Amino acid sequence: MADPSTYRPSPGSIPDAPGVYKFRDATKRVIYVGKAKSLRSRLNSYFADLAGLHPRTRQMVTNAASVEWTVVSTEVEALQLEYNWIKEFDPRFNVRYRDDKSYPVLAVTLHEEFPRLHVYRGPRKKGVRYFGPYAHAWAIRETLDLLLRVFPARTCSAGVFRRHGQIGRPCLLGYIDKCSAPCVGRVTAEEHRDIVNDFCDFLAGRTDTMIRRLEKEMAQAAESLEFERAARLRDDLGALRRAMEKQAVVFGDGTDADVIAFAHDELEAAVQIFHVRGGRVRGQRGWVIDKIEEMDVPALVEQFLSQFYAEQAELAQDAPNGGGVVVPREVLVPELPADADALAEWLSGLRGARVQLRVPQRGDKRALAETVARNAQEAFAQHKLRRAGDLTARSAALSELQENLGLDTAPLRIECVDISHIAGSDVVASLVVFEDGVPRKSEYRRFALREAATEGDVAAIAEVVRRRFARYLKETEGSGEQEQPETTPGIDPETGKPRKFAYPPNLLVVDGAGPQATAAADVLGDLGITDVAVVGLAKRLEEVWLPADPDPVILPRTSDALYLLQRVRDEAHRFAIRYHREKRSKRVQASALDGVPGLGQARKAALIKHFGSVKRLRQASVDDIAGVPGFGRRTAEVVHAALAEGQQ
């Protein structure tokens, strides 16, 4: 593990200007690319105390060996350069927007002499135009079946196309007029491409033009007494209208917009996007990502827009006819990023016309944004539960842990300890419990550490393990007193419920490597506990360390066992960070009361607890403050005067 201080640039050497930066590892491979309004401010943040960094940011900076940057003139240039570098170097720590499932799309192979329409799943290819994605493949096939009577384009594979060309007879679709049969020369390549272009125009939202044209041709055929052709055009119009009815109308004014929403926690995020064209929802798509840094919604918006639309624009440029417009007139997001103007300018450049980037405030657009947000939350919840809720996967994970760690039985109860602090202040710890691979949140515990607060994470881990298992020994021994021989160990005789620390885990996981695992095992040995296995899970390479072993156990990256350990560790980290933020917030709030005569720590805490925040305390009257237990009127007047003076 590299020490970031060994390659930290001198703060004065980093320009205070917009730019793009690259972190490289010891082999000179680019492992992360980012952009910033101020390179100096952004890069300095990576070299803060490691304990205060996001877990994956900490992993990135300790894997890096150097950092370099390029200054640009504007934020728009930075957006484009960042995307180009991510595409060129494929850094392992950059976010990848992977679909949470492989959505089917309708693909049109415009690069072929006779373009083909077909349902497709998988990565985008050059020279192919895509419509969707759709929620279900059958929805595409139903729509395609309706439209083929109006746009009889080829849908067969290359092998079928060649075979019917060789035998000189069209397939069934050619006989029932749902294919123009270019394989046997019924239409030329140019005529077939016109049919395909009309099909693409219709799906792209230019429906009114197509409807008016068919209505005009139907009227002309009727006037010319061509009743069979008029009837055929009437049926075509009916097919087009039925196809349009299958797409939900959300905006009556024919708006073109992309509506985007996010759901996230400290470690992952889900994004959903609804594509609205001509007032109708034409497609929906979703991704789930790992967060490399601490990111709020505005930062997620900026990152997603820059990657998604840059990639779509590149694919459209590779298509033979330009692939259509990839950026709509409006992009609706939950919150605007800090550089919203620069982002809107960049999107306008991709579109070739003005693009509005805004947050919907009312009406139909706000309602659709809320629907997209619910979809994002549901997708995120499903992602979290997909593997956790799979009984087979959980059983496999527990069996793998038993085998790889040499345990006597599968670890049906797993506990994990994590430490959280900033530069040794407000040191706290969390203990989370998983039973049968599922969180048991009612048994989560948190610890405020004092004894080991200044001695480092190893001492902190030891203190938490000592406190947790000393309590376990006390509660199990206390239930076996002679005057109550029939009492079950671990059960409170008064309530009949399990005591809080009455059950030991089969496996204790600590966040860290060998030293942390050894410290925890030593504490258990001192307490005489020999039936609890201990491992450390190191974030750097996700290595599993056994106490006193010189080498780690390496679990396959795709194994259910490693996934379960990561999930337990991440949950402990989340719980510890939450507690740390609560303590730090209370301390910061209480600091506003420093210097007020007659107030010690207990009284400060009582005021914050009673009013909830310093802001509400400032708004309180003398009588309100005097109503707090332990406060008289004279003390209340002193507090009120001090806070009023502090606002001036």
Secondary structure, DSSP 8 states (H G I E B T S, - for coil): ---GGGT---GGGS-SS-EEEEEE-TT--EEEEEEES-HHHHHHHHTS-GGGS-HHHHHHHHH--EEEEEE-SSHHHHHHHHHHHHHHH--TTS---EESS---EEEE-TTSSS-BEEEE-SS--TT-EEE---S-HHHHHHHHHHHHTTS--B-S-HHHHHHHHHHT---HHHHTTSS--GGGTSS-HHHHHHHHHHHHHHHTT-HHHHHHHHHHHHHHHHHTT-HHHHHHHHHHHHHHHHHHHTS-B--TT---EEEEEEEE-SSEEEEEEEEEETTEEEEEEEEEEE-SS---HHHHHHHHHHHHHHHHHHHHHHSTT--S--S-SEEE-SS--TTHHHHHHHHHHHHTS--EEE---SHHHHHHHHHHHHHHHHHHHHHHHHHHT-HHHHHHHHHHHHHHHT-SS--SEEEEEEEEEETTEEEEEEEEEEETTEE-GGG-EEEE--TTTTS-HHHHHHHHHHHHHHHHHHHHHHTT-TT-TTS-TTB-TTT-SB-TT-S--SEEEEESSHHHHHHHHHHHHHTT--S-EEEEEETTTTEEE-TT-SS-B---TT-HHHHHHHHHHHHHHHHHHHHHHHHHHHHHHHHTTTT-TT--HHHHHHHHHHHSSHHHHHH--HHHHHTSTT--HHHHHHHHHHHHHHH-
